[in-house]
Amino acid sequence: MNIEIKSRTEKDLLGFKEVPFHCYYGVQTLRALENFNLSPNKLSHFPIFIKALAMVKSACAVSNFKLNKLEENKYNAIQHACQQLMNDLYHDQFPIDMIQGGAGTSTNMNANEVIANIGLEYMGHAKGEYKYLHPNNDVNMSQSTNDVYPTAIKVGLLFSLDQLNTPFQSLIDSFRAKSEEFAHILKMGRTQLQDAVPMTLGQEFGAFANTLQNDLNMLYSIMPNALSVVNLAGTAIGTGINTEVEYRLHAIEALSQITQKNISSSPDLIEATSDMGDFVLLSGFLKRTATKLAKIANDLRLLSSGPRAGLNEIHLEPRQPGSSIMPGKVNPVIPEAMNLACYQIIANDLAITLSAEAGQLQLNAMEPLIAFKLFESIDLLGKAMRMFQLKCIENIRANAEHCQHLVDNSIGIITVLNPYLGYETTTRIAKEANQSGQSILALIKAENLLSDEVLAEVLSVQNMVHPKQSA
């Protein structure tokens, strides 16, 4: 009679535990599952991070093999297992919470155990037969969580930034296209929510494009270089204990080849093991962009407000009914959702900042939260940008006639007449317009202060929205 084996017995420092036989993870991952059930955010939700862990493990195995520390059959098994993870397989075997104590040890051991058990099956052995391929002795050879984990975070973030580039640039391109489409539409600019001076709607959208382009340029000119410097081979605290002199060179070279990134070793591995500065810098960039996007979303909500009792200068595509009680109401739900995503990213930055500050001496035990929040912020920002572009920006329409009506009836156009009438006269005209409700142009014509020809020249779009050409 066949008896189905439902579990296998594994042991660690704390004793023996039964691990479900079908699981590729082992006893230390199981303890993490029992200890940390804090959020719905599991390691398996971040495939880029899992693949980055596999890349680091693969590079370390290359170095150990070159130094004749790892037998060829074990090396081949580890490489096979790492390749499986890089091919998006077995990711369901990473069930632990991203919020975890232990400075990432649970994540590192989850990877070690899964790689070992995939490798064991590749070698023709059963899961858990660690005498043939051990999670610590073989997969984690010459390594510590304290160098593997932050290195994998940086590698994962490099690939995450690669994925963010496309929605980032596409959103900028959409704003730029709208800038060109609206280049001829005159409208009122506003400061402190009061009428200021005229501009074009195209200039307004061009400013949106340019402020985001500045962020994109800065992010990708600084962060890839910063994230490419890693502390791999520092092991426990950066001294490189349990490694050989050549190990560091071979591991970094292999990681560069595997990732196709220009990975380099920090000149001071002790400093690099405890310092979270690069992660704080990246989070700051993400917060900066989120802050700008939240402001842009607010501007679009204002410009489309009403429509009959608000500014109503642009029309946003209606996405869903806006009220369960008010018929006909449509809300700017996409800009609102953009706001919410931005606020989450800004909040994540505070969590990252506090975590970076909380490290003591040679290690920062709060790295798991830093990793979680950075991956979350990049993923959320990319999705929000894509939503913003496709479901809002691309379909914005201008209310050109209303924009022109607001300009014609605004007190703000009096500013352009200052050089011709003087500040005192224009102030008097503006005050009278406010009190009487008449337009600026009507009052000037009534007092015959400027000819129609001069007014037409002064109030041309070119003169009102650009510096004048020198005589």
For each residue, the residues with C-beta under 8 A, 3 or more apart:
1:
2:
3:
4:
5: 8 21
6: 20 21
7: 18 19 20 21
8: 5 18 19 21 126 127 128
9: 16 17 18 19 128
10: 16 17 19 26 27 128
11: 15 16 17 27
12: 15 17 27 28 31
13:
14: 31
15: 11 12
16: 9 10 11 27
17: 9 10 11 12 27 30 31
18: 7 8 9
19: 7 8 9 10 23 25 26 27 30 128
20: 6 7 23
21: 5 6 7 8 127
22:
23: 19 20 26 29 30 93 127
24: 90 93 113 114 117 118 127
25: 19 29 30 93 94 95 110 113 114 117
26: 10 19 23 29 30 109 113 116 117 128 135
27: 10 11 12 16 17 19 30 31 113
28: 12 31 32 105 106 109 110 113 135
29: 23 25 26 32 33 95 96 106 109 110 113 114
30: 17 19 23 25 26 27 33 34
31: 12 14 17 27 28 34 35 106
32: 28 29 35 36 96 97 100 102 106 109 110
33: 29 30 36 37 95 96
34: 30 31 37
35: 31 32 100 101
36: 32 33 96 97 99 100 101 106
37: 33 34 97
38: 97 99 100
39: 97 98 99
40:
41: 45 97 98 99 372 376
42: 45 94 95 96 97 98
43: 46 49 50 94 95 96 97 98 107 110
44: 47 50 91 92 93 94 95
45: 41 42 98
46: 43 49 50 98 156 375 379
47: 44 50 51 88 91
48: 51 52 156 159 160 163 375
49: 43 46 52 53 152 153 156 371 375
50: 43 44 46 47 53 54 85 91 94 111
51: 47 48 54 55 85 86 88 156 159
52: 48 49 55 56 152 153 155 156 159
53: 49 50 56 57 85 107 108 111 148 152 156
54: 50 51 57 58 81 82 83 85 86 111 115
55: 51 52 58 59 82 86 152 155 255 258 259
56: 52 53 59 60 148 151 152 155 232 255
57: 53 54 60 61 78 82 111 112 115 139 148
58: 54 55 61 62 78 79 82 83 86 254 258
59: 55 56 62 63 232 251 252 254 255 258
60: 56 57 63 64 141 142 143 148 232 251 254
61: 57 58 64 65 70 75 78 79 82 139 141
62: 58 59 65 66 250 251 254
63: 59 60 66 67 142 246 247 248 250 251 254
64: 60 61 67 69 70 75 141 142 247
65: 61 62 68 69 70 72 75
66: 62 63 246 250
67: 63 64 244 246 247 250
68: 65
69: 64 65 141 142 244
70: 61 64 65 74 75 78 138 141
71: 74 75
72: 65 75 76
73: 76 77 123
74: 70 71 77 78 119 133 138
75: 61 64 65 70 71 72 78 79
76: 72 73 79 80 122
77: 73 74 80 81 118 119 120 122 123 133
78: 57 58 61 70 74 75 81 82 115 119 133 138 139
79: 58 61 75 76 82 83
80: 76 77 83 84 118 119 122
81: 54 77 78 84 85 114 115 116 118 119 122
82: 54 55 57 58 61 78 79 85 86 115
83: 54 58 79 80 86 87
84: 80 81 87 89 90 118
85: 50 51 53 54 81 82 88 89 90 91 111 114 115 118
86: 51 54 55 58 82 83
87: 83 84
88: 47 51 85 91
89: 84 85
90: 24 84 85 93 114 118
91: 44 47 50 85 88 94
92: 44 95
93: 23 24 25 44 90 110 114
94: 25 42 43 44 50 91 110 111 114
95: 25 29 33 42 43 44 92
96: 29 32 33 36 42 43 100 106 107 110
97: 32 36 37 38 39 41 42 43 100
98: 39 41 42 43 45 46 368 369 371 372
99: 36 38 39 41 368 369 372
100: 32 35 36 38 96 97 104 106 107 368
101: 35 36 106 365 368
102: 32 105 106 145 365 368
103: 145 146 149 363 364 365 366 367 368
104: 100 107 108 145 146 149 150 367 368 371
105: 28 102 108 109 145 149
106: 28 29 31 32 36 96 100 101 102 109 110
107: 43 53 96 100 104 110 111 145 149 368
108: 53 104 105 111 112 140 143 145 148 149
109: 26 28 29 32 105 106 112 113 135 145
110: 25 28 29 32 43 93 94 96 106 107 113 114
111: 50 53 54 57 85 94 107 108 114 115 139
112: 57 108 109 115 116 135 136 139 140
113: 24 25 26 27 28 29 109 110 116 117 135
114: 24 25 29 81 85 90 93 94 110 111 117 118
115: 54 57 78 81 82 85 111 112 118 119 135 139
116: 26 81 112 113 119 120 130 133 134 135 138 139
117: 24 25 26 113 114 120 121 127 128
118: 24 77 80 81 84 85 90 114 115 121 122
119: 74 77 78 80 81 115 116 122 123 133 139
120: 77 116 117 123 125 126 127 128 129 130 132 133
121: 117 118 124 125 126 127
122: 76 77 80 81 118 119
123: 73 77 119 120 132 133
124: 121
125: 120 121 129 132 133
126: 8 120 121 129
127: 8 21 23 24 117 120 121
128: 8 9 10 19 26 117 120
129: 120 125 126 132 133
130: 116 120 133 134 135
131: 134
132: 120 123 125 129
133: 74 77 78 116 119 120 123 125 129 130 138 139
134: 116 130 131 137 138 139
135: 26 28 109 112 113 115 116 130 138 139 140
136: 112 139 140
137: 134 140 141
138: 70 74 78 116 133 134 135 141
139: 57 61 78 111 112 115 116 119 133 134 135 136
140: 108 112 135 136 137 143 148
141: 60 61 64 69 70 137 138
142: 60 63 64 69 233 235 242 243 244 247 251
143: 60 108 140 147 148 235
144: 147 148 234 235 236
145: 102 103 104 105 107 108 109 148 149
146: 103 104 149 150 231 234 235 236 237 238 273 363
147: 143 144 150 151 230 231 232 233 234 235 238 269 273
148: 53 56 57 60 108 140 143 144 145 151 152 232
149: 103 104 105 107 108 145 146 152 153 367 371
150: 104 146 147 153 154 230 231 272 273 367
151: 56 147 148 154 155 230 231 232 255
152: 49 52 53 55 56 148 149 155 156
153: 49 52 149 150 156 157 279 367 370 371 374
154: 150 151 157 158 227 228 229 230 278
155: 52 55 56 151 152 158 159 230 255 259 261 263
156: 46 48 49 51 52 53 152 153 159 160 371 375
157: 153 154 160 161 227 282 374 375 378
158: 154 155 161 162 224 227 228 259 261
159: 48 51 52 155 156 162 163 259
160: 48 156 157 163 164 374 375 378 379
161: 157 158 164 165 219 220 223 224 227 378
162: 158 159 165
163: 48 159 160 166 378 382
164: 160 161 167 168 378 381 382
165: 161 162 168 169 216 220
166: 163 169 170
167: 164 170 171 382 383 385 386 389
168: 164 165 171 172 212 216 382 385
169: 165 166 172 173 216
170: 166 167 173 174 385 386 389
171: 167 168 174 175 212 385 386 388 389 393
172: 168 169 175 176 209 212 213 216
173: 169 170 176 177 209
174: 170 171 177 178 389 393 394
175: 171 172 178 179 205 206 208 209 212 393
176: 172 173 179 180 205 206 209
177: 173 174 180 181 394
178: 174 175 181 182 202 205 393 396
179: 175 176 182 183 202 203 205 206 208 209
180: 176 177 183 202
181: 177 178 202 398
182: 178 179 185 200 201 202 204 205 398
183: 179 180 200 202
184: 200 202 461
185: 182 200 201 202 398 400 403 404
186: 198 199 200 201 403 404 407 461 464 465
187: 198 199 200 201 204 313 403 404 406 407
188: 195 196 197 198 199 403 406 407 410 412
189: 196 197 198 199 204 412
190: 193 194 195 196
191: 194 196
192:
193: 190
194: 190 191
195: 188 190 410 411 412
196: 188 189 190 191 412 415
197: 188 189 412 413 415 416 464
198: 186 187 188 189 407 410 412 413 416 461 464 465
199: 186 187 188 189 203 204 465
200: 182 183 184 185 186 187 203 204 461 465
201: 182 185 186 187 204 205 313 314 398 400 403
202: 178 179 180 181 182 183 184 185 205 206
203: 179 199 200 206 207 465
204: 182 187 189 199 200 201 207 208 299
205: 175 176 178 179 182 201 202 208 209
206: 175 176 179 202 203 209 210
207: 203 204 210 211
208: 175 179 204 205 211 212 296 299
209: 172 173 175 176 179 205 206 212 213
210: 206 207 213 214
211: 207 208 214 215 292 296
212: 168 171 172 175 208 209 215 216 289 292 293 296
213: 172 209 210 216 217
214: 210 211 217 218
215: 211 212 218 219 285 288 289 292
216: 165 168 169 172 212 213 219 220
217: 213 214 220 221
218: 214 215 221 222 285
219: 161 215 216 222 223 285 289
220: 161 165 216 217 223 224
221: 217 218
222: 218 219 225 226 281 285
223: 161 219 220 226 227 278 281 282 285
224: 158 161 220 227 228 261
225: 222 228 229
226: 222 223 229 278 281 282
227: 154 157 158 161 223 224 278 282
228: 154 158 224 225 261 262 263 264
229: 154 225 226 264 265 266 272 278
230: 147 150 151 154 155 252 255 263 264 265 266 272
231: 146 147 150 151 234 238 265 266 269 272 273
232: 56 59 60 147 148 151 248 251 252 255 265
233: 142 147 240 243 247 248 251 252 265 269
234: 144 146 147 231 237 238 239 240 266 269 270 272 273
235: 142 143 144 146 147 238 239 240 241 242 243
236: 144 146 239 241 242
237: 146 234 241 270 273 274 362 363
238: 146 147 231 234 235 268 269 270 271 272 273 274 362
239: 234 235 236 269 270
240: 233 234 235 243 247 248 269
241: 235 236 237
242: 142 235 236
243: 142 233 235 240 247 248
244: 67 69 142 247
245: 248
246: 63 66 67 249 250
247: 63 64 67 142 233 240 243 244 250 251
248: 63 232 233 240 243 245 251 252 265
249: 246 252 253
250: 62 63 66 67 246 247 253 254
251: 59 60 62 63 142 232 233 247 248 254 255
252: 59 230 232 233 248 249 255 256 263 264 265
253: 249 250 256 257
254: 58 59 60 62 63 250 251 257 258
255: 55 56 59 151 155 230 232 251 252 258 259 263
256: 252 253 259 260 261 262 263
257: 253 254 260
258: 55 58 59 254 255
259: 55 155 158 159 255 256 263
260: 256 257
261: 155 158 224 228 256
262: 228 256
263: 155 228 230 252 255 256 259
264: 228 229 230 252
265: 229 230 231 232 233 248 252 269
266: 229 230 231 234 269 271 272
267:
268: 238 271 272
269: 147 231 233 234 238 239 240 265 266 272 273
270: 234 237 238 239 273 274 362
271: 238 266 268 274 275
272: 150 229 230 231 234 238 266 268 269 275
273: 146 147 150 231 234 237 238 269 270 362 363
274: 237 238 270 271 359 361 362 363 364
275: 271 272 278
276: 279 280 355 356 359 364 367 370
277: 280 281 356
278: 154 223 226 227 229 275 281 282
279: 153 276 282 283 352 356 370 374
280: 276 277 283 284 352 353 356
281: 222 223 226 277 278 284 285
282: 157 223 226 227 278 279 285 286 374
283: 279 280 286 287 348 349 352 353 373 374 377
284: 280 281 287 288 349
285: 215 218 219 222 223 281 282 288 289
286: 282 283 289 290 345 348 349 374 377 378 381
287: 283 284 290 291 345 346 349
288: 215 284 285 291 292
289: 212 215 219 285 286 292 293 381
290: 286 287 293 294 341 342 343 345 346 377 381
291: 287 288 294 295 342 346
292: 211 212 215 288 289 295 296
293: 212 289 290 296 297 338 342 384 385 388
294: 290 291 297 298 338 339 342 343 346
295: 291 292 298 299
296: 208 211 212 292 293 299 300 338
297: 293 294 300 301 335 336 338 339 342 388
298: 294 295 301 302 335 339
299: 204 208 295 296 302 303
300: 296 297 303 304 314 316 332 335 392 396
301: 297 298 304 305 332 335 336
302: 298 299 305 310 311
303: 299 300 311 313 314
304: 300 301 307 310 311 312 313 314 315 316 332
305: 301 302 310 311 312
306: 309 310 311 312
307: 304 310 312 315
308: 312
309: 306
310: 302 304 305 306 307
311: 302 303 304 305 306
312: 304 305 306 307 308 399 402
313: 187 201 303 304 398 399 402 403 406
314: 201 300 303 304 396 397 398 399
315: 304 307 396 397 398 399
316: 300 304 332 334 335 392 395 396
317: 391 392 395 396
318: 330
319: 330 333 334 391
320: 330 331 333
321: 329 330
322: 326 329 330 331 333
323: 326 327 329 331
324:
325:
326: 322 323 329
327: 323
328:
329: 321 322 323 326
330: 318 319 320 321 322
331: 320 322 323 336
332: 300 301 304 316 335 336
333: 319 320 322 336 337
334: 316 319 337 338 387 388 391 392
335: 297 298 300 301 316 332 338 339 388 392
336: 297 301 331 332 333 339 340
337: 333 334 340 341 384 387
338: 293 294 296 297 334 335 341 342 384 387 388 392
339: 294 297 298 335 336 342 343
340: 336 337 343 344
341: 290 337 338 344 345 380 381 383 384
342: 290 291 293 294 297 338 339 345 346 384
343: 290 294 339 340 346 347
344: 340 341 347 348 376 377 380
345: 286 287 290 341 342 348 349 377 380 381
346: 287 290 291 294 342 343 349 350
347: 343 344 350 351
348: 283 286 344 345 351 352 373 374 376 377
349: 283 284 286 287 345 346 352 353 373 377
350: 346 347 353 354
351: 347 348 354 355 369 373
352: 279 280 283 348 349 355 356 369 370 373 374
353: 280 283 349 350 356 357
354: 350 351 357 358 366
355: 276 351 352 358 359 364 366 367 369 370 373
356: 276 277 279 280 352 353 359 364 366 370
357: 353 354
358: 354 355 364 365 366
359: 274 276 355 356 363 364 365 366
360: 363 364 365
361: 274
362: 237 238 270 273 274
363: 103 146 237 273 274 359 360
364: 103 274 276 355 356 358 359 360 367 370
365: 101 102 103 358 359 360
366: 103 354 355 356 358 359 369 370
367: 103 104 149 150 153 276 355 364 370 371
368: 98 99 100 101 102 103 104 107 371 372
369: 98 99 351 352 355 366 372 373
370: 153 276 279 352 355 356 364 366 367 373 374
371: 49 98 104 149 153 156 367 368 374 375
372: 41 98 99 368 369 375 376
373: 283 348 349 351 352 355 369 370 376 377
374: 153 157 160 279 282 283 286 348 352 370 371 377 378
375: 46 48 49 156 157 160 371 372 378 379
376: 41 344 348 372 373 379 380
377: 283 286 290 344 345 348 349 373 374 380 381
378: 157 160 161 163 164 286 374 375 381 382
379: 46 160 375 376 382 383
380: 341 344 345 376 377 383 384
381: 164 286 289 290 341 345 377 378 384 385
382: 163 164 167 168 378 379 385 386
383: 167 341 379 380 386 387
384: 293 337 338 341 342 380 381 387 388
385: 167 168 170 171 293 381 382 388 389
386: 167 170 171 382 383 389 390
387: 334 337 338 383 384 390 391 392
388: 171 293 297 334 335 338 384 385 391 392 393
389: 167 170 171 174 385 386 392 393 394
390: 386 387 394
391: 317 319 334 387 388 395
392: 300 316 317 334 335 338 387 388 389 395 396
393: 171 174 175 178 388 389 396
394: 174 177 389 390
395: 316 317 391 392
396: 178 300 314 315 316 317 392 393
397: 314 315
398: 181 182 185 201 313 314 315 403
399: 312 313 314 315 402 403
400: 185 201 403 404
401: 404 405
402: 312 313 399 405 406
403: 185 186 187 188 201 313 398 399 400 406 407
404: 185 186 187 400 401 407 408
405: 401 402 408 409
406: 187 188 313 402 403 409 410
407: 186 187 188 198 403 404 410 412 413
408: 404 405 413 439 441
409: 405 406 439
410: 188 195 198 406 407 413 440
411: 195 414 430 433 434 440
412: 188 189 195 196 197 198 407 415
413: 197 198 407 408 410 416 417 440 441 459 464
414: 411 417 418 426 429 430 433 440
415: 196 197 412 418 426
416: 197 198 413 458 459 463 464
417: 413 414 420 421 426 429 440 444 450 458
418: 414 415 421 422 423 426
419:
420: 417 450 454 458
421: 417 418 425 426 429 444 449 450
422: 418 425 426
423: 418 426 427
424: 427 428
425: 421 422 428 429 449
426: 414 415 417 418 421 422 423 429 430
427: 423 424 430 431
428: 424 425 431 432
429: 414 417 421 425 426 432 433 440 443 444 449
430: 411 414 426 427 433 434 440
431: 427 428 434 435
432: 428 429 435 436 438 443
433: 411 414 429 430 436 437 438 439 440 443
434: 411 430 431
435: 431 432
436: 432 433 443
437: 433
438: 432 433 442 443
439: 408 409 433 442 443
440: 410 411 413 414 417 429 430 433 443 444
441: 408 413 444 445 455 459
442: 438 439 445 446
443: 429 432 433 436 438 439 440 446 447
444: 417 421 429 440 441 447 449 450 455
445: 441 442 448 452 455
446: 442 443
447: 443 444
448: 445
449: 421 425 429 444
450: 417 420 421 444 454 455 458
451: 454 455
452: 445 455 456
453: 456 457
454: 420 450 451 457 458
455: 441 444 445 450 451 452 458 459
456: 452 453 459 460
457: 453 454 460 463
458: 416 417 420 450 454 455 463
459: 413 416 441 455 456 463 464
460: 456 457 463 464
461: 184 186 198 200 464 465
462: 465 466
463: 416 457 458 459 460 466 468
464: 186 197 198 413 416 459 460 461
465: 186 198 199 200 203 461 462
466: 462 463
467:
468: 463
469:
470:
471:
